[in-house]
Amino acid sequence: MRLQSEGSLPQPKRSYRLLESWFQDGDVQQFLKVNRYRDLLWFNREAFDQMLGWTLSVAVIETAANPLCGADEVAEEIVGCYDVVQQLQQAEEASGYQVEKLLELVRG
């Protein structure tokens, strides 16, 4: 799942779909250090923050490199990607680093 918009997909839906794809990917789970403790799934804060940073960086590069997008479209898309990352950072903190709580907070 890419961070960039998918047509008219609203921001909360983009955020949830991104998280859902991350937590379904075994390599991403390993990077995020997803683990089970007392019947709850947890993730590592630092790894999650790093994943958000790299995801945003890739989105900015891909968006800026798109020859079909004008400057206004590029700026709008980058702001949209940043908004998604901010939403995920706020939910991350409120989740107490529990996977299910994070998904619930983003799902709304």
URZI-V730034 format. One record per residue. N is the residue number from 1. SS is DSSP state (h for helix, s for strand, l for the rest). PSI is psi in whole degrees, -180 to 180 (NA if undefined). NEAR is the number of other ideal C-beta (glycine too) atoms within 10 Angstrom. Layout:
n=[N	N]
ss=[SS	SS]
psi=[PSI	PSI]
near=[NEAR	NEAR]
This chain:
n=[1	2	3	4	5	6	7	8	9	10	11	12	13	14	15	16	17	18	19	20	21	22	23	24	25	26	27	28	29	30	31	32	33	34	35	36	37	38	39	40	41	42	43	44	45	46	47	48	49	50	51	52	53	54	55	56	57	58	59	60	61	62	63	64	65	66	67	68	69	70	71	72	73	74	75	76	77	78	79	80	81	82	83	84	85	86	87	88	89	90	91	92	93	94	95	96	97	98	99	100	101	102	103	104	105	106	107	108]
ss=[l	l	l	l	l	l	l	l	l	l	h	h	h	h	h	h	h	h	h	h	h	h	h	h	l	h	h	h	h	h	h	l	l	l	s	s	s	l	l	s	s	s	l	l	h	h	h	h	h	h	h	h	h	h	h	h	h	h	h	h	h	h	h	h	h	l	l	l	l	l	h	h	h	h	h	h	h	h	h	h	h	h	h	h	h	h	h	h	h	h	h	h	h	h	h	l	l	s	h	h	h	h	h	h	h	h	h	l]
psi=[134	156	-26	159	153	81	-123	21	122	157	-49	-38	-41	-45	-46	-44	-36	-50	-45	-43	-37	-49	-9	-10	120	-39	-41	-41	-43	-44	-41	-1	44	131	157	129	122	49	17	144	132	159	162	126	-50	-41	-40	-45	-41	-42	-42	-43	-47	-38	-43	-42	-46	-42	-42	-46	-47	-41	-47	-29	-7	112	-13	-8	133	172	-41	-42	-41	-48	-44	-43	-41	-41	-41	-42	-42	-41	-40	-46	-42	-43	-43	-36	-40	-43	-36	-50	-44	-22	-15	20	27	130	-51	-40	-41	-48	-41	-43	-39	-36	-35	NA]
near=[14	15	23	18	17	10	4	6	11	8	14	13	14	23	22	21	16	20	21	14	12	22	17	10	13	8	8	15	16	10	17	22	14	18	12	9	8	5	5	13	17	19	22	15	15	9	15	22	14	13	18	19	11	11	19	18	12	14	21	17	10	14	21	13	9	13	4	5	14	9	8	8	12	15	13	14	20	16	10	17	24	14	13	25	19	14	17	27	13	12	20	20	12	12	21	11	17	15	20	12	17	23	16	14	20	24	13	9]
